[in-house]
Amino acid sequence: MKSFSKLFLLTAVSALALSSCQAKNAASVAAKPEPTKEAKAKNVILFIGDGMGISTITAARIFDGQSKGMSGEDNKLSFEEFPDLALVKTYNLDAQVADSAGTASAMNTGMKTQIGKINVRPDGQLAGCADSAAVPPVLFADLAEKAGMSTGIVSTARLTHATPAAVYGHAQSRGWENDMAISAEGKRHGCVDLASQLVAYGGTNGLELALGGGRSNFLGTSDGGFRGDGKNLTAAWAQKSAAHVYVEDAASLRAINSEGQKNVLGLFNKSHMSYEADRDNVVEPSLTELTEFAIKNLDARGTGYFLMVEAGRIDHAHHGSNAYRALSETQELARAVAAADKLTDDEDTLILVTADHSHVFTIAGYPKAGNPILGLVVPPQSKDGKPSLAGDKLPYTTLGYHNGSHVRDDVEQTPNMVQAKDYKQQSAILRKSETHGGEDVALFAKGPGASQVRGVIDQAEIFGIMRDAVGIEK
């Protein structure tokens, strides 16, 4: 039987009378052969490296190896050892180059949507609002909860940011993170902000875990937050049941028995969590620590679980043209994946590692093997270790961006300068912020259902892969 995501994608495209090209693409997705029969997964862990395109993986592989004193080119990140692999198309319905809202929506619903929208159909953008009759698409978390599974979110971004919000929310705009951010139209129709949706999701038996940043969207202005309604949603979470606990620092999280079946909301920063390169371990747990806590907590319940883990700040570093932090964030994601792999069993847990989209991040210039990945380009034929020179007679780095906030200037770059964590790589086109890239991203998989991860697939098919792996019926 064809997977739900393929049928849903085809139906949505037909109903909306999209262009013939889009309809053809959707039809080709729906026409793929049925997967082979295999054991069902009890648990699903979906890792998303926000903005982790192929060039980011390659550079991070070398960065990781070199940081350990190894050959970077021969190194592999933890998830690169996974046996099943596919390329994933990332476009939104209305955009060749996607954003995180549309891409995360595709993974969580099996339906492609428009840029900037979270889990709503183009003909029902106010779905979920009080005055709208539009029905929002079913989420994978909805199906998991209905099947009795536990559900959780871990992110280094705000928990109301696009990727984590797509696990539980519906919004015409990804910007509706708190009540003050909702548009006038949204307020007229009784739309609810994403922070409120997270706390209310599924009633008392909703998300068991939500760990990340974004505390300001859960607090009123009198408490130092952004909410105009004066609500303290962290208190609302804690009041849901005796098992619900709220924490906002690493020490408080570490004081909780990870296997004690507490339902934990952890908000470790007012906005996004700190970059791994800047993190204070006393205040903020690492992505690896959060992942380990989440797996132990969810597994102890014995229900099976769905866990989404996002390395959200890879994307932010790239937007800032800062390769050092983008690569160190990817390195931390690889550590989190390795920890998850160690804590789980390949017989009952499907682990998927992918990206929502890429970035305009390049590796070029013919550097010699072993050249520092963050360094100036030194060619293989160099006898004295001097770097190559561009047409302006200045050296240049291996890593760069097609567009971004720092174009080439006439200041000569030095080896120490370009490898510093605050260095901004040069760009060809000046923009306030570097942009996403539109090429395919990778999907790595292991465990029950991983055999479906092959070839070139649409991002919406990830929903079907997860659903088929667990054997959940609509």
N, C-alpha and C positions, 0 to 999 in steps of 0.2 A: 504494500500500500504506500502510495506517495506520502512523503512527510507533510505535516500540517503547514510548515513554513513555505514550502514550494507552492501549494495550492492557494494559501492565503496571499502570497505575493502576486500570483497570476490573477486572482480575483480582484485584488485591489487595483492593479494596473488596468484591467479591462473596464472596471466600473468607472474609473476616472477618465476614460477616453484619452489616455496619454498618447504621445507621438508614436508613430508606427515603429520607430527605432526602439523606444522604450518597451513597447509591447512585445517586439521580437525578442529583446533581451530577457524579459520576464518569462516568455514562453520557453526559451531555451533552458532557463533555470528549472522550470517545472518538468521538463522532459527528461531529466537525468535518470539513469537506471536506479532501481531499488538497491538499497544496501544489503550486504550479506547478513544472515542471521548470526548473532553472537550473544554472549552473556549480557545481562542488563547491569547498568551502573546503579549503585546505591547512592553515590554522591557525585556531584558535579562541581568542579572548581574552574571558574572562568577568570583567567588573568588577562588584564588589558593594560598594555603599555601605551599610554596616551601619547600619540605622535611617534610611536616606535616603528618607523619605516625600515626598509631593508638596509639602507645606508647607515642608519643608527645602530642596527644590530651588528653590522660589520665593524664599524668604528668602536663600538662598545666591547666587542670580542677582543679586538687588539688592545684597547685601553685596559681591559681587565687582565689580560695576559701580561702586559708590560708592567702593570702595577704590582704584579706578583713576581717580577723578575724573570718571567718566562718569555717565550717567543709569542708575540701577540697574534701573528698570522696563523699559527698552528693551534691556537687556543679555541675552546668552544665554551659558550655560555651554557648553563645547566639545561635549558629547554632545547638547545640545539642538538641534544642527545636523544630527544624524543623520536620515536620511529615513524610517526605519520605526519605528513606535511602537505599543505595546500597553499595556493595563492588566492587572495580574497579581493574582490572588486569592492571599492568603497564609495562610489558615487551616491549622492542623494538624488531624489526625484527631480529636483530643479537645479542641481549643481554638479558639474564635473568634478570639482574639488570640494570634498565634503567637510562638514564640521562634526564635532563630537556628539551633538544632540541627535542628528539624523542617523549617524552610524551606530551609536549605542541603541537607538530605538530599533534599528533593523535587527540587531543581535538579540534584543529582549522580546521582540514581538513577531519576528518573521516577516515583517512588512517594512519596506522602505518608505521613508517619509521625506519631508522637505527640510532644508537646512534651517537650523535653529529651533526646530519643533521637537518636543519630547513625547513620543508615544501617542500621537494623534493623527488621524487620517486627514488628507487635504480637504475633504468635504465635511469634516467634523472637527475643526480645530479647537472648539470649546468643549469637547467631550470631557465629562467629569465635572463640569461646572454646574451649579445648581439650576440655572435657567436653560440648560442645553439638553435636548433630547438625544444628542449624538452619543453613540456607544463607543467608549474607548476600546482599543484593541486589547486582547488578553495578553498579559505578561507571562514570561516563563516563571517568575516568582509566584504569580497567581496560581499557576498549575501545580507548582511544587507545594505551595501551602495547602491547596485543595487535596493533594495526594498525601498529606500528613508529614511532609518533609519540613525540616527547619531551614531558615533562610538567613543570610547575613551579607553585609557589605563591609569592605575595608577599602579605604582610599587615602592617599596623601593629599588629595584635593579637598575642597569643601564637600561635605556630603550632599549638599544641594546643587553641586556643579553638574554639568550635563551628563557625564558618564555614570556616576553613582545614582543620580536622580532617575535615570532611565530604568533602573531595576524596580522602582516602586511607584514612579510618578507619571502624571500626564499634564502637559502644559503647552499652550500655544506658543509660548516663548520660554526658552531656556533661562532667560533672565529673571523669571518669577521666583527668585530664591527666598524672598520674604514678602510679607503683605504689602510693604511700601513699594515694592518693585512691580506689582501687578499693574497693567495698563488700565486706563479708564474703562475701556470696553470690557476687559476682564472683570473688573470690580462690578460693573453693571450686571454682568451675567452670573455673579456669585462664584467666580473662580477662586480656588484655594492655592496658596503659595506652597512651594515644594517642601519647605521645612515642616509645615503643618501636615502635609501629606505623608511625610516620613513617619512622624509620630503616630498619626492616625491609621497608617497602613495596616489593613487586616485586623483591626481591633486589637484586643488583648493578645491574640495569638498571631500577631503579624511578625515583623522582623525580629529575630532573636538577638541579632547583633548589628550595630552600625558604628563603625570606628573610623574616625578621620578628623578633618578640620571643619571650620565653618561655624564656630560657636555664635558669632554675632547675629546670624540669621535666626537663631532660636531664642534670642533674648530681646526684651523691650529696650527702648532708648534709655529708660531710667536705670537699667542694669548694664548699660554700656553696649547694648546691641543695636540692631537696625529696625526692630519691629515697632510699628506705630500703634499696634493694637494692645501693647503693654503686656502681652502674654509671655510667660516663661515656659517655653516648650520643654526645657530640660526637666523642670519640675513635673510637667504633665506626663513625661515619659516615666519618671520615677513613681508616679501615682497610679500607673496602669495596673500594677499588681505588686505583691510582696517580692516577687522575683526580679522586678525591674530595678536596675541600678544605673545611675549616671556618674561618670567620672570625667575629669578634664586635665589630668596630668599622669605621667608615666607611673609615679609611685602608687597612685590610687588604683590603676589598672593592675599593677603587679601584686597588690594586696588581695585581689580577687582570685579565688581558686578557679583556674581556667576550666576545670571539669565540674564545677559546682552548679552548672545549668542556670546561671544568672543571665538575664536578658540585659545586655549592656549597651548603653549609648555612651560613646566616648568622643568628646570633642576637644582635641588637644591644641587647638589654635583658634584665634578669632577668625582667621581666614584660612587659606591653604596652610598645610603643615610645612615646616621648614624643609629646605633641600637637605638631602642626606649629608652633603658636604658642610652644612652649617648647623646641623641638628644638635641640640643640647639633650643628651640622653636622660638627664634628670627630669626634664619637662616633657619631652615627646618620645614615644617609642618609635623604633624603626619600622619600616614596612615588614621586614622579616618577623619581628617580634609580634606585630599585630596579626600577621598571617598565622603564626604558630598558635597564638591565643585563640583565634577564631576557629581554627580546625579542631583543637582540643575541646573547646566549648561545644561546638556543634556535634562533634562525633560522640561526645559523652551522652547525648540525648538518645542515641540509638534509633533515630527516626530516618536517617539518611538526610542529606542536606544539599542545598545550593548555596555556594559562596562565590561572590564576585569580588575580585581583588584588583584595584587599579593603582598603577604607578602613575599618578596624575601629573607629576611635575616634570617628567621628560618633556612634555609639550610646552610647559611654561618656559623652561630653559631655552628650548629652540626658538620660541617666539622672541626671546631676548637675545638671540644670536650668540648664546653662551654654550659652546659645545662641551666644556668641562662638566658642567652640572648635568647636562642632558645625558652624557655618558655615565657619570657616576650614579645617576638615578636608574639608568638601565641596568647597571651592575648590581644595584640593590634589588631590583626586580628579579634578576637571575638568582640572587641569594634566597629571596622569598620563595621562588619556584622550587629551588633545591630543598628548602625546608619542608615545603608542602609534599614534595615527592617522597621524602624520607618518612613523613608522618602518616602517609596513606598507603593503601594496598592497590597495586595495579589490577587486581582481580575485581574490585568493586568501586573504584574511583576513576572517573574520567577527568583528566586535567587538560585544559585547553589554554594555550598562550597565544595571544594575538595583539593587534593594534587596531585602533579605530580608524586611523588614517596615518599618512606619512607627513614629512616636512620637506622643504626645498633645501635639503642638507646634502652636501657633496663631498666625495673623497677623490682627490685628483692630483695631478702634477708630477707623476712619475717618481715618487720618493723611493729610496732604496729599501729593501727588506729590513725590518727591524728599526726603521726610522721612527722616532716618537710620533704617535698618531696625532698629538696636539702640536707637533713641532713644525718648523720650517722645512720645506721640501729640500732634501739633499739627494741628488740623483745617484744611481748605482755607480756611475763612472767617475764620481768625484774622488780625487786623490787626496785632497786636503780637508775634506769635511765641510767645505764651503757650500752654502745653499744655492739653488738655482735662482736666477734673476729673471724677472718679468720684463716686458717691454719698457717699463719705466725705470729699469736698472735697480729695482728693489726686490728683496726676497719675498716669498709668499708662503702661506701655510698649506698643508695638505687638506685641511678641512675648511669649508666655506659655505656660504648660503647664496642662493640665487637672488633673494631679496632680504632686506633686514634693516636694522637701525644703524649699522656702521659700515659705510662704504670706504673704499680704499683711499687713504690719504698719503701724504708725502713723508710721513714719519717712518723711518726705517725700523722694522720689527726685529727684536732680538729673541734668541731661543728661550730665555727665561720669561720674557714678556708674554709670549704667545702660549706658554704652557701654564700660566697662572690661572687659578680657578675663576677669576673675575674677567678674564680676557674675552672680548667680543670678537668673534670671527668676522672677517670682512664679507661684504655682500656686493653683488653686481648692481642691484637696484635699491635705491634708498626708499625705505618705508618706515613708518612709526614702529611697526612690529613685523617680524618675519611671518610668512604665511604657511599654511598647510600645503602638502604636495598631493597630487592626484593619482599617483601610481598605486598598483596593488600592494597589499601588505601580506605578511606571512601568517599562517595559522599552524602551530605545532600542537601535537596531541599524543596522548598515551592513555591506555585504559579502555574499558568497555565502550564501544561506539566510536573509537578513534579511527577505525578502518574507513569511515565515511569521509575522513579528512584527506582528500586527494584531488589532484587536478586544479582547475581554476573554478572557484565557486563564487556565488554572490554572498555578500555579507549576511543577508537575511537567512541564508541556509544554516548559519550557526545555531539559530533557534531550533531548527528541525533536528540538527545533529544532537543537541542536548536533550530534546524531547524524546527522540527515538532511543537514545542511550538509556534513559531511565524507564522508558516504556509508559510514559504518562499519556492518558487519554484526555481529550478536551473536556 
